[in-house]
Amino acid sequence: MSGGGHASPLHICPHSSPRVQFSHPTKGSEELVRQQGGGGGEGDLAMPLTCPLLRVGAGQDVGRSCILVSIAGKNVMLDCGMHMGFNDDRRFPDFSYITQNGRLTDFLDCVIISHFHLDHCGALPYFSEMVGYDGPIYMTHPTQAICPILLEDYRKIAVDKKGEANFFTSQMIKDCMKKVVAVHLHQTVQVDDELEIKAYYAGHVLGAAMFQIKVGSESVVYTGDYNMTPDRHLGAAWIDKCRPNLLITESTYATTIRDSKRCRERDFLKKVHETVERGGKVLIPVFALGRAQELCILLETFWERMNLKVPIYFSTGLTEKANHYYKLFITWTNQKIRKTFVQRNMFEFKHIKAFDRAFADNPGPMVVFATPGMLHAGQSLQIFRKWAGNEKNMVIMPGYCVQGTVGHKILSGQRKLEMEGRQVLEVKMQVEYMSFSAHADAKGIMQLVGQAEPESVLLVHGEAKKMEFLKQKIEQEFRVNCYMPANGETVTLPTSPSIPVGISLGLLKQEMAQGLLPEAKKPRLLHGTLIMKDSNLRLVSSEQALKELGLAEHQLRFTCRVHLHDTRKEQETAMRVHSHLKSILKDHCVQHLPDGSVTVESILIQAAAHSEDPGTKVLLVSWTYQDEELGSYLTSLLKKGLPQAPS
Amino acid sequence: MDPECSRLLPALCAVLADPRQPVVDDTCLEKLLDWFKTVTEAESSLLMLQENPCLVELLSHVLKLQDVSSRVLSFSLRLAGIFAAQENCFQYLQQGELLPGLFGEAGPLSRAAWTVPTVRSGWIQGLCSLAQHPSALHFLADHGAIDTIFSLQGDSSLFVASAASQLLVHILALSMCSRAKGHSGPVGGDWPACAQKIVGHIEESLHSATTPQVTQALNVLTTTFGRCHSPWTEALWTRLNPLVACLLERDPIPAAHSLVDLLLSVVRAPVFSSSDCGLWETVARTLSCLSPTQAGPLAVGILKLQHCPQELRAQAFGVLLQPLDCVLKAMAQAPGLPGLLDGAAGDSMMEDTLLSSKSACVGLLCRTLAHLEELQPLPQRPSPWPQAPLLGAAVTILRFCDGSAVPASSMGNHLCGTLAGCVRVQRAALDFLGMLSQGTSPQELVTQVFAVLLEYLKSPDSSPTVLKKAFQAMLRWLLSSAKTAGCSDLSRHTVLVLRELFPVLQKRLCSPCWEVRDSALEFLTHLSRNWGGQADFRHALLGSEVPKLAWQLLQDPEGYVRASAVTAVGQLSSRGLHASPTSPEHPEAQQGLLSEFLHILSEDSEGFPRRAVMQVFTEWLRDGHADVAHDTEQFVATVLQVMSQDLDWEVRAQGLELALVFLAQILGQPDPHCPYAVALPKAAPPGLLTEVLQTLCRVRLFEFVFRALFDCDRPVAQKSCDLLLFLRDKTAPCSHPQEAGGSPDSASMEATLQRWRAGEQGQPLGDLEPEAVLAILGSIDLEGLQGMLAKSSDHMERSPQSLLKDMLATVHVLEENEADCY
């Protein structure tokens, strides 16, 4: 049997994305672990025989997330994100690094999606319907519901903007979603006989989850993006003390000390209020889901409190659906929202109305949420063009914008934008950036490491410099190894798995027969033969092992010659040896056999005359492999010579 | 280079050279390199460097700086490589000692920055761009670059390691090609020095006892034979074949996966079609030495070849058939029954694999089924193709999986236990079974196929993904069975299957899983599209609750299901199979359906069902569906009115499709090869034309189409523009813009359109007269608009000028913005 098929590590995401990969044990151990070569986790034994190693590679930038983990021979892909900064192939991870290992469906045991943001799930339909992965995809129920909406939104923008033909279609998104298995929080899901996964609450966005991946006694926790402080509509991330071998955590805000979210919210409301008060219009470009709902709640509450009458519109047709899901998954939101749900559903907005294109030309103040979020196409861009020339108006960008979008341009301070046909759009309206993204900061990350108590930590989804600071902090405080490999780099982690071994009843009885009862607090050595049959390990007596494996027994004997100065006859020398040994080895059965030889257990001693020197006798000592210790001892004893015989 | 870009470059280079101004966005640097690559492909790099001295200054400056960021350093290495790809520019940069500084031992190689993978990657990519001419080869040799590349093959970054291997292949090919002019290949041992060094290194690696090194050598060779098809590759293989063959003597065989890739790359290379060089022998030996799982991909690769020795094909097919042969034998009641490999002794390695563990067994079966599924439709598949035993094996595997098999051997018992409930194998076997529907099979086996598919569709244990595949396989078998029956009616057997199928379909339409309801509806749509006219099918369908249930699913809570229900019900209705039109409960069923669809179009909160409705309406209009034909004008007017303000641009685009079908019906078909083609239109006669235009005005088609022309979503505007071009060319002879242009009607219309173009679409167009429409059609620069719309809507933002400006503008933006993400 060959184990070569797994020797090469796994590779994904060759460009500028974070990637982690776990791979298989190094060659030496792999040969013991694997019965079967060839790509894929299918060829592995249920139970590893030796301490396998986990190999990890990870990325150090914020972009598409796509992480590959090999744990005890199982291959799991964590997230399948895209990079919005590219318009060509580079936006998706280069899966050819995985397809080198054979068919994707054979190689990967499952795909897990942590949450619905496109940098975590945007490449999924491409991966499953165009690259050809046909296996299961796991995500939480809210993610399953919301993910296709965002994918559809993204597809429409890509096709709308560029008329891209080679892009996944609506049908592909649907077919991809049909491969999804939705999971509940804290539910242990058996992917197959050996691999199990469990989701934990991650905050961040509705339905975001951290996942524990477990094979036998080895486990990895992947956090995805998370938030350790509750916000206006979501709770804080939580995980139990699961002590994984490895915790893979995001580190977006590894060192950033951010002003409180409350401050940013207050600032946002103040700016919106001031603008509408002076008769201006406020444009908030958003993606259909996520931050949009958070900001809607914020404005709705403020409008209610201040009794404002200025209209607020939401331009996308998806609002209703989005709000429907927020209502449906109310248990995923924070306690406050759940409590108020009894009186009133937070997501049934009184002040926020559906937007009609004609409203943009209405005089007077208004607030409009419009998609897409980076002002790169469609409705939000159209409204922006109309309102940009008036200094009374304001655009608030609540999220990151990639280069090549109008959003990016105005955020970087450009006020004269070149339009088609050599037209220049002068941006006189106010431009504000408000970050509302919910990631754990350094304190939060430390808190999570403390909660989970991992054996080692791996940082992804962050910038190298910031990660270095956090790495040192984690290593100092928790005394665990912390890794921050660059994109595509491989790290190997040793693990100490506990391997269950069955003991045969026969062997236990044999031990009992020797009259030594087991004591709970006193470990005892038990000798036997370890055999592996039907992927199970058992300790049995050597006789039973031979019988079960159908093998014949061979005796292996060690021999040694000891020269003694003794002028007496051989029989007398043998008798002297017998009495000497008998006096020393009181616990052993020392016998003098009729043929003149002496035995101690399996050790046989015979005296013979020296062929050249009659004053010297040669003791021929031989012993079995099992009595090797005693045999060596006797030999050294005899080499010292015999005591003087009484005269 | 564009003068504007040339103007911006010095400032940008200054920013890049300033370590205090971090370049935060990697994508910008990538795009910048893309741009430089495009520019240097079109013009002289040397000229560009001379005209823009800031570029050389940047490279020199980066060399001197100790604390330059790894991103900028990597960028500079790649940039220098792009310039140096042209030999005269290479010489120019050499004069300034820039290239040795960047790529030689004194450069980044010896700096702390070398520990950053991005820098190593930049170094490799720079060299890869640079290595285009003989001078580059000397440069590489003089500066010891080849040895560095050898060491980078084992780099800790997979991407660096992979790029290093690619670079080696590139240099080997360059070295051989520079020599090959006039030579057909290396004669005797006479290889060019550089190539000799690389090949020597490959030989050494193949001798190595460590698997990663062997893997590296095999990967380099795989790429070489995949990319280079010059005669020298034959000499290379002749030299290395013995070493590759030696790998087979090791236990275990190192890097088996890479070995298979290499052999497949070699056998596919056209150079080897005429000669052998011991190749086939090595391949045959490899097939027999590898484990069943490892040998599969090699076997399938061999069977896909056009030319290959017959014995090898037989051996390869044997490898693929063995696992299924074991499965068949495990079920055989008595030994000696026909199997897949009659006469061949059971392969013990195969049985070991199937017995060793569940995962090994499942893996082997899934791979084998996938390989055979891949082969089945190919013209070069093995002949005779053992259709019947393969079908038997697929059915048997499915029976093992659902627990209905009665095994007759210990192997059978083992498989029963291992495969029970295994979704992976079920999926693979159903896919394979579906593919086998293309062949001719004995009736008895076909009966078994339908039986097992029905069992899967009925079983409460079938997962949604398995059910989807079972529906797909069932559809393929049903359609193929009708094809083989050859007559207009379905065979008796198919009718029996249908009778059993519809109750199952009913159950699945009521499944709590949306995935299952949706798959069932998709199945229903396909089946009625193909069999809507078959009396037996109609009878069985109408005798069931399926049409009624499909109708009910128009109210499904899941948008995807509603959309599929719209398509299915629309299809049934086209075939006169909608929910019992004669039943007393649905006296107005047909009319009800139209209003139901209009209701969905105006009210559904999701785009999918609305899009589906538009597709159905378009099909109805095209096919002359009874309700539509009854009053087509009214139908079109209503639909356009309902959907014209839809928020989903795809619904609006579909509306234009419907408008085009309507136009074509009253004006004549557009060119069938290109529906929107404007060349050589056949103009309509004037009398008819006025009538047509009046009709179009009545249904308010122009209001919708003109509004769409200024739609903020580009595809809608594009489609509308194409439609108007078609219409204009049809009406060309009647249009007299100079006469109609002055009419007050057309003036107000033009004014409205101007406002629409400016984005103010609130004002309606009002009642139109054909003359005014003709005048407007003649006055709009539709060709100009079409050209503009053909560009991506962000083409301005994606221009190099825009990129340079963005990079310059971003410098002062707070860092927090970039750290933020979605």
Interface residues (C-beta under 8 A of the other chain):
Chain A: M1 S2 G3 G4 G5 A7 S8 P9 H11 P14 S16 Q21 K27 E31 Q35 Q36 G37 G38 G39 G40 G41 E42 G43 D44 L45 A46 G57 D61 V62 G63 G73 H83 M84 G85 F86 N87 R90 Y97 Q100 N101 G102 R103 T105 D106 H117 L118 D119 D134 G135 P136 P148 E152 K156 V159 D160 K161 K162 G163 S170 K174 M177 K178 K179 D192 D193 E194 T252 Y253 T256 R258 F287 G290 T316 G317 E320 K321 H324 D356 R357 A358 A360 D361 H376 A377 G378 Q379 L381 Q382 R385 K386 G399 Y400 V402 Q403 G404 T405 V406 H408 K409 L411 S412 G413 Q414 E418 M419 E420 G421 Y433 S435 S437 H439 E463 P485 A486 N487 G488 E489 T490 S535
Chain B: D25 D26 T27 C28 E30 K31 V116 P117 T118 S156 S157 L158 F159 V160 S162 T210 T211 P212 T215 D251 P252 I253 P254 A255 A256 H257 S258 D261 L290 S291 T293 Q294 G296 P297 T353 S356 S357 K358 S359 A360 V362 G363 L364 C366 R367 A370 V423 R424 R427 P464 T465 K468 E515 D518 S519 G559 Y560 S605 E606 G607 F608 R611 Q645 L647 D648 W649 E650 C712 D713 R714 P715 Q718 G759 E760 Q761 G762 M788 S792 S793 D794 M796 E797 R798 Q801 S802 L803 K805 D806 M807 A809 T810 H812 V813 E816 N817 E818 A819 D820 C821 Y822
